[in-house]
Each structure stands twice: as C-alpha cells, then as structure tokens.
Amino acid sequence: ATVLADLADSYAMLDEAVQARALLAEVAAAAREQGPIARSVAETWEHLGDRRAALSWIAVALTKGFPRDEIEAAPGLRALCADPRYRAAVGHASG
C-alpha cells in the first residue's frame, strides 16, 4: 500500500490525475488503518488540487497517531496547513 500511495503521488505530480485517483482508490482501505499511508494520501489529494479530500485524510492520519509536527513540516502540505480548515481538522482529530 505504501508503494502504491507513493506511485499515486508521482502520478499526481506528473499531472496524471486519472492514474493517481485509481491508485488512491486501491490504497484507501489501508490508509484508513495506517497513519503514514493516510498522510501520503492526503498529500496526493493536495497535489491533485482537492483540498477537501486532503483535509479529510489528514484528519484520518492524525486520528491514527501520525505526528502533527511531521505533517506541518512537510513541504507538500504547507498550503494545506495554512488553511483555516486545517485547524478544525486538527481539533477534531485530537478531541
């Protein structure tokens, strides 16, 4: 699942959205259970320009114990972390 999530992100960065979304669908079940994969999925959705999906997956990653400081240090998630909706996702995941 980790490799597929990384491949999805590569496709997203190459503007191959159809392939990226197909791979995201394949890893969704694993991402719901594993914080690191959920974080990768969130970053891929961010690269695809779907902030709503990215925020949703960030909330999953946080709920599964992925460190908030690592999310906030990720260059690919800077814009997402600056979004006011991120604070709401953080509050929901930690409350």
Biopython code that builds the backbone (N, CA, C, O; Angstrom):
import numpy as np
from Bio.PDB.StructureBuilder import StructureBuilder

atoms = [
    (1, "ALA", "N", (0.821, -1.197, 0.000)),
    (1, "ALA", "CA", (0.000, 0.000, 0.000)),
    (1, "ALA", "C", (0.869, 1.267, 0.000)),
    (1, "ALA", "O", (0.522, 2.262, -0.636)),
    (2, "THR", "N", (1.982, 1.223, 0.707)),
    (2, "THR", "CA", (2.874, 2.385, 0.754)),
    (2, "THR", "C", (3.429, 2.695, -0.628)),
    (2, "THR", "O", (3.486, 3.857, -1.030)),
    (3, "VAL", "N", (3.832, 1.680, -1.344)),
    (3, "VAL", "CA", (4.379, 1.873, -2.685)),
    (3, "VAL", "C", (3.310, 2.425, -3.621)),
    (3, "VAL", "O", (3.582, 3.319, -4.422)),
    (4, "LEU", "N", (2.100, 1.894, -3.520)),
    (4, "LEU", "CA", (1.010, 2.380, -4.367)),
    (4, "LEU", "C", (0.669, 3.837, -4.038)),
    (4, "LEU", "O", (0.370, 4.624, -4.936)),
    (5, "ALA", "N", (0.714, 4.192, -2.753)),
    (5, "ALA", "CA", (0.458, 5.579, -2.361)),
    (5, "ALA", "C", (1.543, 6.504, -2.922)),
    (5, "ALA", "O", (1.248, 7.600, -3.398)),
    (6, "ASP", "N", (2.781, 6.055, -2.862)),
    (6, "ASP", "CA", (3.876, 6.856, -3.431)),
    (6, "ASP", "C", (3.743, 6.983, -4.948)),
    (6, "ASP", "O", (4.001, 8.045, -5.515)),
    (7, "LEU", "N", (3.342, 5.908, -5.587)),
    (7, "LEU", "CA", (3.142, 5.935, -7.037)),
    (7, "LEU", "C", (1.995, 6.880, -7.401)),
    (7, "LEU", "O", (2.081, 7.618, -8.382)),
    (8, "ALA", "N", (0.935, 6.853, -6.614)),
    (8, "ALA", "CA", (-0.179, 7.776, -6.847)),
    (8, "ALA", "C", (0.297, 9.216, -6.764)),
    (8, "ALA", "O", (-0.090, 10.045, -7.588)),
    (9, "ASP", "N", (1.131, 9.521, -5.783)),
    (9, "ASP", "CA", (1.653, 10.871, -5.646)),
    (9, "ASP", "C", (2.523, 11.246, -6.847)),
    (9, "ASP", "O", (2.464, 12.376, -7.331)),
    (10, "SER", "N", (3.317, 10.309, -7.319)),
    (10, "SER", "CA", (4.135, 10.573, -8.509)),
    (10, "SER", "C", (3.258, 10.895, -9.710)),
    (10, "SER", "O", (3.540, 11.833, -10.455)),
    (11, "TYR", "N", (2.202, 10.122, -9.897)),
    (11, "TYR", "CA", (1.274, 10.405, -10.987)),
    (11, "TYR", "C", (0.642, 11.792, -10.819)),
    (11, "TYR", "O", (0.503, 12.536, -11.790)),
    (12, "ALA", "N", (0.266, 12.128, -9.602)),
    (12, "ALA", "CA", (-0.337, 13.445, -9.361)),
    (12, "ALA", "C", (0.631, 14.562, -9.726)),
    (12, "ALA", "O", (0.234, 15.561, -10.327)),
    (13, "MET", "N", (1.878, 14.397, -9.370)),
    (13, "MET", "CA", (2.880, 15.433, -9.662)),
    (13, "MET", "C", (3.179, 15.528, -11.158)),
    (13, "MET", "O", (3.664, 16.554, -11.637)),
    (14, "LEU", "N", (2.889, 14.459, -11.888)),
    (14, "LEU", "CA", (3.071, 14.455, -13.343)),
    (14, "LEU", "C", (1.797, 14.846, -14.085)),
    (14, "LEU", "O", (1.717, 14.710, -15.306)),
    (15, "ASP", "N", (0.801, 15.332, -13.346)),
    (15, "ASP", "CA", (-0.499, 15.709, -13.906)),
    (15, "ASP", "C", (-1.213, 14.542, -14.576)),
    (15, "ASP", "O", (-1.915, 14.714, -15.573)),
    (16, "GLU", "N", (-1.025, 13.372, -14.021)),
    (16, "GLU", "CA", (-1.723, 12.166, -14.480)),
    (16, "GLU", "C", (-2.787, 11.820, -13.447)),
    (16, "GLU", "O", (-2.696, 10.810, -12.749)),
    (17, "ALA", "N", (-3.802, 12.686, -13.367)),
    (17, "ALA", "CA", (-4.805, 12.592, -12.312)),
    (17, "ALA", "C", (-5.610, 11.297, -12.354)),
    (17, "ALA", "O", (-5.950, 10.751, -11.304)),
    (18, "VAL", "N", (-5.915, 10.803, -13.534)),
    (18, "VAL", "CA", (-6.726, 9.583, -13.634)),
    (18, "VAL", "C", (-5.993, 8.413, -12.987)),
    (18, "VAL", "O", (-6.583, 7.653, -12.219)),
    (19, "GLN", "N", (-4.708, 8.269, -13.297)),
    (19, "GLN", "CA", (-3.933, 7.180, -12.713)),
    (19, "GLN", "C", (-3.769, 7.375, -11.206)),
    (19, "GLN", "O", (-3.855, 6.415, -10.440)),
    (20, "ALA", "N", (-3.535, 8.609, -10.788)),
    (20, "ALA", "CA", (-3.370, 8.895, -9.360)),
    (20, "ALA", "C", (-4.629, 8.528, -8.589)),
    (20, "ALA", "O", (-4.559, 7.878, -7.546)),
    (21, "ARG", "N", (-5.784, 8.948, -9.104)),
    (21, "ARG", "CA", (-7.045, 8.659, -8.414)),
    (21, "ARG", "C", (-7.331, 7.160, -8.360)),
    (21, "ARG", "O", (-7.856, 6.663, -7.363)),
    (22, "ALA", "N", (-6.993, 6.449, -9.414)),
    (22, "ALA", "CA", (-7.207, 4.998, -9.419)),
    (22, "ALA", "C", (-6.374, 4.330, -8.328)),
    (22, "ALA", "O", (-6.861, 3.441, -7.630)),
    (23, "LEU", "N", (-5.134, 4.753, -8.182)),
    (23, "LEU", "CA", (-4.285, 4.176, -7.145)),
    (23, "LEU", "C", (-4.750, 4.585, -5.752)),
    (23, "LEU", "O", (-4.679, 3.790, -4.815)),
    (24, "LEU", "N", (-5.221, 5.810, -5.613)),
    (24, "LEU", "CA", (-5.746, 6.249, -4.312)),
    (24, "LEU", "C", (-6.927, 5.384, -3.893)),
    (24, "LEU", "O", (-7.083, 5.057, -2.717)),
    (25, "ALA", "N", (-7.746, 5.020, -4.852)),
    (25, "ALA", "CA", (-8.880, 4.152, -4.547)),
    (25, "ALA", "C", (-8.402, 2.782, -4.060)),
    (25, "ALA", "O", (-9.011, 2.179, -3.176)),
    (26, "GLU", "N", (-7.313, 2.304, -4.644)),
    (26, "GLU", "CA", (-6.768, 0.996, -4.242)),
    (26, "GLU", "C", (-6.212, 1.004, -2.828)),
    (26, "GLU", "O", (-6.310, 0.000, -2.123)),
    (27, "VAL", "N", (-5.633, 2.113, -2.402)),
    (27, "VAL", "CA", (-4.989, 2.155, -1.082)),
    (27, "VAL", "C", (-5.891, 2.714, 0.010)),
    (27, "VAL", "O", (-5.470, 2.805, 1.163)),
    (28, "ALA", "N", (-7.108, 3.086, -0.321)),
    (28, "ALA", "CA", (-7.993, 3.735, 0.658)),
    (28, "ALA", "C", (-8.206, 2.889, 1.908)),
    (28, "ALA", "O", (-8.171, 3.420, 3.018)),
    (29, "ALA", "N", (-8.425, 1.597, 1.754)),
    (29, "ALA", "CA", (-8.679, 0.750, 2.925)),
    (29, "ALA", "C", (-7.468, 0.725, 3.848)),
    (29, "ALA", "O", (-7.614, 0.848, 5.064)),
    (30, "ALA", "N", (-6.291, 0.570, 3.291)),
    (30, "ALA", "CA", (-5.072, 0.560, 4.109)),
    (30, "ALA", "C", (-4.844, 1.924, 4.744)),
    (30, "ALA", "O", (-4.396, 2.011, 5.887)),
    (31, "ALA", "N", (-5.149, 2.985, 4.011)),
    (31, "ALA", "CA", (-4.942, 4.341, 4.524)),
    (31, "ALA", "C", (-5.840, 4.628, 5.715)),
    (31, "ALA", "O", (-5.457, 5.378, 6.613)),
    (32, "ARG", "N", (-7.022, 4.044, 5.734)),
    (32, "ARG", "CA", (-7.931, 4.250, 6.869)),
    (32, "ARG", "C", (-7.395, 3.624, 8.148)),
    (32, "ARG", "O", (-7.820, 3.989, 9.245)),
    (33, "GLU", "N", (-6.462, 2.682, 8.015)),
    (33, "GLU", "CA", (-5.927, 1.971, 9.175)),
    (33, "GLU", "C", (-4.505, 2.374, 9.549)),
    (33, "GLU", "O", (-4.050, 2.079, 10.654)),
    (34, "GLN", "N", (-3.799, 3.044, 8.643)),
    (34, "GLN", "CA", (-2.383, 3.345, 8.880)),
    (34, "GLN", "C", (-2.118, 4.832, 8.669)),
    (34, "GLN", "O", (-2.275, 5.349, 7.562)),
    (35, "GLY", "N", (-1.719, 5.507, 9.728)),
    (35, "GLY", "CA", (-1.465, 6.941, 9.678)),
    (35, "GLY", "C", (-0.495, 7.384, 8.599)),
    (35, "GLY", "O", (-0.776, 8.358, 7.900)),
    (36, "PRO", "N", (0.650, 6.703, 8.432)),
    (36, "PRO", "CA", (1.590, 7.150, 7.400)),
    (36, "PRO", "C", (1.017, 7.086, 5.983)),
    (36, "PRO", "O", (1.304, 7.944, 5.149)),
    (37, "ILE", "N", (0.213, 6.074, 5.726)),
    (37, "ILE", "CA", (-0.392, 5.976, 4.393)),
    (37, "ILE", "C", (-1.464, 7.046, 4.228)),
    (37, "ILE", "O", (-1.576, 7.653, 3.163)),
    (38, "ALA", "N", (-2.248, 7.279, 5.269)),
    (38, "ALA", "CA", (-3.263, 8.338, 5.213)),
    (38, "ALA", "C", (-2.616, 9.690, 4.954)),
    (38, "ALA", "O", (-3.156, 10.499, 4.200)),
    (39, "ARG", "N", (-1.469, 9.944, 5.568)),
    (39, "ARG", "CA", (-0.756, 11.192, 5.333)),
    (39, "ARG", "C", (-0.293, 11.302, 3.886)),
    (39, "ARG", "O", (-0.389, 12.370, 3.280)),
    (40, "SER", "N", (0.202, 10.214, 3.338)),
    (40, "SER", "CA", (0.620, 10.204, 1.929)),
    (40, "SER", "C", (-0.567, 10.447, 1.004)),
    (40, "SER", "O", (-0.469, 11.194, 0.031)),
    (41, "VAL", "N", (-1.675, 9.811, 1.319)),
    (41, "VAL", "CA", (-2.889, 10.000, 0.522)),
    (41, "VAL", "C", (-3.326, 11.463, 0.589)),
    (41, "VAL", "O", (-3.718, 12.041, -0.424)),
    (42, "ALA", "N", (-3.260, 12.054, 1.765)),
    (42, "ALA", "CA", (-3.620, 13.470, 1.918)),
    (42, "ALA", "C", (-2.749, 14.353, 1.033)),
    (42, "ALA", "O", (-3.247, 15.255, 0.360)),
    (43, "GLU", "N", (-1.459, 14.091, 1.038)),
    (43, "GLU", "CA", (-0.561, 14.912, 0.229)),
    (43, "GLU", "C", (-0.848, 14.740, -1.261)),
    (43, "GLU", "O", (-0.754, 15.697, -2.031)),
    (44, "THR", "N", (-1.191, 13.540, -1.656)),
    (44, "THR", "CA", (-1.522, 13.311, -3.062)),
    (44, "THR", "C", (-2.783, 14.077, -3.445)),
    (44, "THR", "O", (-2.829, 14.702, -4.505)),
    (45, "TRP", "N", (-3.809, 14.036, -2.590)),
    (45, "TRP", "CA", (-5.022, 14.812, -2.884)),
    (45, "TRP", "C", (-4.696, 16.300, -2.957)),
    (45, "TRP", "O", (-5.261, 17.025, -3.776)),
    (46, "GLU", "N", (-3.795, 16.746, -2.110)),
    (46, "GLU", "CA", (-3.377, 18.153, -2.164)),
    (46, "GLU", "C", (-2.717, 18.454, -3.509)),
    (46, "GLU", "O", (-2.992, 19.485, -4.122)),
    (47, "HIS", "N", (-1.852, 17.557, -3.963)),
    (47, "HIS", "CA", (-1.223, 17.750, -5.273)),
    (47, "HIS", "C", (-2.244, 17.738, -6.404)),
    (47, "HIS", "O", (-2.058, 18.404, -7.423)),
    (48, "LEU", "N", (-3.313, 16.986, -6.225)),
    (48, "LEU", "CA", (-4.374, 16.930, -7.231)),
    (48, "LEU", "C", (-5.300, 18.143, -7.172)),
    (48, "LEU", "O", (-6.154, 18.322, -8.040)),
    (49, "GLY", "N", (-5.125, 18.971, -6.145)),
    (49, "GLY", "CA", (-5.940, 20.174, -6.023)),
    (49, "GLY", "C", (-7.259, 19.964, -5.310)),
    (49, "GLY", "O", (-8.152, 20.808, -5.398)),
    (50, "ASP", "N", (-7.396, 18.852, -4.607)),
    (50, "ASP", "CA", (-8.625, 18.574, -3.880)),
    (50, "ASP", "C", (-8.362, 18.765, -2.388)),
    (50, "ASP", "O", (-8.096, 17.806, -1.662)),
    (51, "ARG", "N", (-8.440, 20.009, -1.949)),
    (51, "ARG", "CA", (-8.131, 20.346, -0.554)),
    (51, "ARG", "C", (-9.088, 19.662, 0.412)),
    (51, "ARG", "O", (-8.680, 19.240, 1.493)),
    (52, "ARG", "N", (-10.347, 19.550, 0.035)),
    (52, "ARG", "CA", (-11.321, 18.916, 0.922)),
    (52, "ARG", "C", (-10.934, 17.470, 1.220)),
    (52, "ARG", "O", (-10.959, 17.044, 2.374)),
    (53, "ALA", "N", (-10.577, 16.717, 0.184)),
    (53, "ALA", "CA", (-10.146, 15.325, 0.382)),
    (53, "ALA", "C", (-8.843, 15.280, 1.174)),
    (53, "ALA", "O", (-8.671, 14.425, 2.044)),
    (54, "ALA", "N", (-7.936, 16.189, 0.878)),
    (54, "ALA", "CA", (-6.662, 16.229, 1.602)),
    (54, "ALA", "C", (-6.888, 16.458, 3.088)),
    (54, "ALA", "O", (-6.282, 15.783, 3.920)),
    (55, "LEU", "N", (-7.749, 17.396, 3.422)),
    (55, "LEU", "CA", (-8.047, 17.664, 4.830)),
    (55, "LEU", "C", (-8.697, 16.457, 5.505)),
    (55, "LEU", "O", (-8.399, 16.148, 6.659)),
    (56, "SER", "N", (-9.564, 15.797, 4.796)),
    (56, "SER", "CA", (-10.214, 14.611, 5.343)),
    (56, "SER", "C", (-9.189, 13.529, 5.673)),
    (56, "SER", "O", (-9.263, 12.898, 6.728)),
    (57, "TRP", "N", (-8.237, 13.318, 4.773)),
    (57, "TRP", "CA", (-7.220, 12.294, 5.007)),
    (57, "TRP", "C", (-6.215, 12.716, 6.076)),
    (57, "TRP", "O", (-5.678, 11.866, 6.786)),
    (58, "ILE", "N", (-5.956, 14.009, 6.196)),
    (58, "ILE", "CA", (-5.088, 14.488, 7.286)),
    (58, "ILE", "C", (-5.752, 14.162, 8.623)),
    (58, "ILE", "O", (-5.082, 13.731, 9.561)),
    (59, "ALA", "N", (-7.051, 14.365, 8.709)),
    (59, "ALA", "CA", (-7.766, 14.031, 9.941)),
    (59, "ALA", "C", (-7.629, 12.544, 10.260)),
    (59, "ALA", "O", (-7.453, 12.169, 11.420)),
    (60, "VAL", "N", (-7.709, 11.702, 9.239)),
    (60, "VAL", "CA", (-7.529, 10.261, 9.451)),
    (60, "VAL", "C", (-6.116, 9.975, 9.952)),
    (60, "VAL", "O", (-5.931, 9.219, 10.907)),
    (61, "ALA", "N", (-5.125, 10.578, 9.308)),
    (61, "ALA", "CA", (-3.730, 10.355, 9.716)),
    (61, "ALA", "C", (-3.518, 10.737, 11.175)),
    (61, "ALA", "O", (-2.877, 10.004, 11.929)),
    (62, "LEU", "N", (-4.055, 11.879, 11.568)),
    (62, "LEU", "CA", (-3.918, 12.333, 12.953)),
    (62, "LEU", "C", (-4.627, 11.394, 13.915)),
    (62, "LEU", "O", (-4.103, 11.084, 14.985)),
    (63, "THR", "N", (-5.801, 10.946, 13.544)),
    (63, "THR", "CA", (-6.557, 10.017, 14.380)),
    (63, "THR", "C", (-5.801, 8.706, 14.572)),
    (63, "THR", "O", (-5.892, 8.079, 15.627)),
    (64, "LYS", "N", (-5.059, 8.299, 13.555)),
    (64, "LYS", "CA", (-4.284, 7.057, 13.624)),
    (64, "LYS", "C", (-2.900, 7.269, 14.236)),
    (64, "LYS", "O", (-2.064, 6.365, 14.223)),
    (65, "GLY", "N", (-2.665, 8.462, 14.769)),
    (65, "GLY", "CA", (-1.436, 8.700, 15.513)),
    (65, "GLY", "C", (-0.277, 9.285, 14.738)),
    (65, "GLY", "O", (0.832, 9.366, 15.265)),
    (66, "PHE", "N", (-0.504, 9.700, 13.484)),
    (66, "PHE", "CA", (0.598, 10.298, 12.737)),
    (66, "PHE", "C", (0.941, 11.641, 13.386)),
    (66, "PHE", "O", (0.040, 12.421, 13.692)),
    (67, "PRO", "N", (2.225, 11.921, 13.599)),
    (67, "PRO", "CA", (2.630, 13.137, 14.312)),
    (67, "PRO", "C", (2.276, 14.436, 13.577)),
    (67, "PRO", "O", (2.611, 14.626, 12.408)),
    (68, "ARG", "N", (1.604, 15.298, 14.290)),
    (68, "ARG", "CA", (1.208, 16.599, 13.737)),
    (68, "ARG", "C", (2.417, 17.407, 13.266)),
    (68, "ARG", "O", (2.356, 18.069, 12.230)),
    (69, "ASP", "N", (3.513, 17.355, 14.023)),
    (69, "ASP", "CA", (4.690, 18.132, 13.631)),
    (69, "ASP", "C", (5.264, 17.668, 12.300)),
    (69, "ASP", "O", (5.810, 18.477, 11.549)),
    (70, "GLU", "N", (5.148, 16.382, 11.996)),
    (70, "GLU", "CA", (5.631, 15.884, 10.704)),
    (70, "GLU", "C", (4.736, 16.364, 9.562)),
    (70, "GLU", "O", (5.222, 16.659, 8.470)),
    (71, "ILE", "N", (3.448, 16.440, 9.812)),
    (71, "ILE", "CA", (2.534, 16.981, 8.801)),
    (71, "ILE", "C", (2.883, 18.434, 8.529)),
    (71, "ILE", "O", (2.983, 18.854, 7.376)),
    (72, "GLU", "N", (3.065, 19.194, 9.594)),
    (72, "GLU", "CA", (3.321, 20.624, 9.448)),
    (72, "GLU", "C", (4.711, 20.931, 8.897)),
    (72, "GLU", "O", (4.955, 22.046, 8.435)),
    (73, "ALA", "N", (5.629, 19.957, 8.938)),
    (73, "ALA", "CA", (6.965, 20.153, 8.382)),
    (73, "ALA", "C", (7.074, 19.716, 6.917)),
    (73, "ALA", "O", (8.076, 19.994, 6.259)),
    (74, "ALA", "N", (6.057, 19.042, 6.415)),
    (74, "ALA", "CA", (6.101, 18.518, 5.044)),
    (74, "ALA", "C", (5.935, 19.645, 4.029)),
    (74, "ALA", "O", (4.918, 20.339, 4.040)),
    (75, "PRO", "N", (6.923, 19.834, 3.152)),
    (75, "PRO", "CA", (6.823, 20.915, 2.159)),
    (75, "PRO", "C", (5.564, 20.821, 1.293)),
    (75, "PRO", "O", (4.982, 21.847, 0.942)),
    (76, "GLY", "N", (5.146, 19.619, 0.951)),
    (76, "GLY", "CA", (3.972, 19.441, 0.105)),
    (76, "GLY", "C", (2.657, 19.730, 0.797)),
    (76, "GLY", "O", (1.604, 19.745, 0.160)),
    (77, "LEU", "N", (2.712, 19.963, 2.112)),
    (77, "LEU", "CA", (1.485, 20.231, 2.866)),
    (77, "LEU", "C", (1.456, 21.634, 3.467)),
    (77, "LEU", "O", (0.565, 21.944, 4.259)),
    (78, "ARG", "N", (2.404, 22.476, 3.109)),
    (78, "ARG", "CA", (2.457, 23.829, 3.685)),
    (78, "ARG", "C", (1.181, 24.619, 3.444)),
    (78, "ARG", "O", (0.635, 25.215, 4.372)),
    (79, "ALA", "N", (0.706, 24.629, 2.216)),
    (79, "ALA", "CA", (-0.501, 25.403, 1.899)),
    (79, "ALA", "C", (-1.707, 24.830, 2.636)),
    (79, "ALA", "O", (-2.555, 25.580, 3.119)),
    (80, "LEU", "N", (-1.784, 23.522, 2.720)),
    (80, "LEU", "CA", (-2.883, 22.896, 3.436)),
    (80, "LEU", "C", (-2.851, 23.296, 4.915)),
    (80, "LEU", "O", (-3.888, 23.626, 5.490)),
    (81, "CYS", "N", (-1.674, 23.266, 5.526)),
    (81, "CYS", "CA", (-1.557, 23.609, 6.947)),
    (81, "CYS", "C", (-1.867, 25.081, 7.211)),
    (81, "CYS", "O", (-2.243, 25.446, 8.326)),
    (82, "ALA", "N", (-1.712, 25.925, 6.195)),
    (82, "ALA", "CA", (-2.040, 27.341, 6.338)),
    (82, "ALA", "C", (-3.535, 27.612, 6.184)),
    (82, "ALA", "O", (-4.010, 28.700, 6.508)),
    (83, "ASP", "N", (-4.264, 26.633, 5.695)),
    (83, "ASP", "CA", (-5.706, 26.765, 5.501)),
    (83, "ASP", "C", (-6.406, 26.724, 6.860)),
    (83, "ASP", "O", (-6.124, 25.831, 7.659)),
    (84, "PRO", "N", (-7.308, 27.662, 7.142)),
    (84, "PRO", "CA", (-8.018, 27.645, 8.435)),
    (84, "PRO", "C", (-8.763, 26.340, 8.702)),
    (84, "PRO", "O", (-8.971, 25.970, 9.858)),
    (85, "ARG", "N", (-9.162, 25.650, 7.655)),
    (85, "ARG", "CA", (-9.859, 24.382, 7.842)),
    (85, "ARG", "C", (-8.952, 23.302, 8.435)),
    (85, "ARG", "O", (-9.429, 22.340, 9.037)),
    (86, "TYR", "N", (-7.633, 23.473, 8.257)),
    (86, "TYR", "CA", (-6.689, 22.521, 8.842)),
    (86, "TYR", "C", (-6.815, 22.533, 10.366)),
    (86, "TYR", "O", (-6.818, 21.479, 11.001)),
    (87, "ARG", "N", (-6.917, 23.717, 10.944)),
    (87, "ARG", "CA", (-7.045, 23.841, 12.409)),
    (87, "ARG", "C", (-8.291, 23.095, 12.889)),
    (87, "ARG", "O", (-8.263, 22.445, 13.934)),
    (88, "ALA", "N", (-9.362, 23.188, 12.139)),
    (88, "ALA", "CA", (-10.577, 22.460, 12.501)),
    (88, "ALA", "C", (-10.332, 20.960, 12.435)),
    (88, "ALA", "O", (-10.790, 20.222, 13.307)),
    (89, "ALA", "N", (-9.618, 20.499, 11.413)),
    (89, "ALA", "CA", (-9.299, 19.070, 11.284)),
    (89, "ALA", "C", (-8.421, 18.621, 12.435)),
    (89, "ALA", "O", (-8.617, 17.532, 12.976)),
    (90, "VAL", "N", (-7.461, 19.438, 12.815)),
    (90, "VAL", "CA", (-6.568, 19.107, 13.924)),
    (90, "VAL", "C", (-7.365, 19.018, 15.219)),
    (90, "VAL", "O", (-7.186, 18.086, 16.003)),
    (91, "GLY", "N", (-8.235, 19.978, 15.436)),
    (91, "GLY", "CA", (-9.047, 19.978, 16.644)),
    (91, "GLY", "C", (-9.962, 18.770, 16.721)),
    (91, "GLY", "O", (-10.141, 18.186, 17.789)),
    (92, "HIS", "N", (-10.540, 18.396, 15.587)),
    (92, "HIS", "CA", (-11.450, 17.245, 15.541)),
    (92, "HIS", "C", (-10.692, 15.942, 15.815)),
    (92, "HIS", "O", (-11.172, 15.074, 16.544)),
    (93, "ALA", "N", (-9.499, 15.820, 15.219)),
    (93, "ALA", "CA", (-8.721, 14.587, 15.360)),
    (93, "ALA", "C", (-8.185, 14.423, 16.782)),
    (93, "ALA", "O", (-8.065, 13.302, 17.276)),
    (94, "SER", "N", (-7.865, 15.535, 17.437)),
    (94, "SER", "CA", (-7.289, 15.400, 18.772)),
    (94, "SER", "C", (-8.349, 15.459, 19.866)),
    (94, "SER", "O", (-8.041, 15.219, 21.034)),
    (95, "GLY", "N", (-9.597, 15.774, 19.507)),
    (95, "GLY", "CA", (-10.638, 15.855, 20.525)),
    (95, "GLY", "C", (-11.492, 14.682, 20.470)),
    (95, "GLY", "O", (-12.433, 14.566, 21.255)),
]
sb = StructureBuilder()
sb.init_structure("model")
sb.init_model(0)
sb.init_chain("A")
sb.init_seg("    ")
for serial, (resi, resn, name, xyz) in enumerate(atoms, 1):
    if name == "N":
        sb.init_residue(resn, " ", resi, " ")
    sb.init_atom(name, np.array(xyz, "f"), 0.0, 1.0, " ", f" {name:<3s}", serial, name[0])
structure = sb.get_structure()
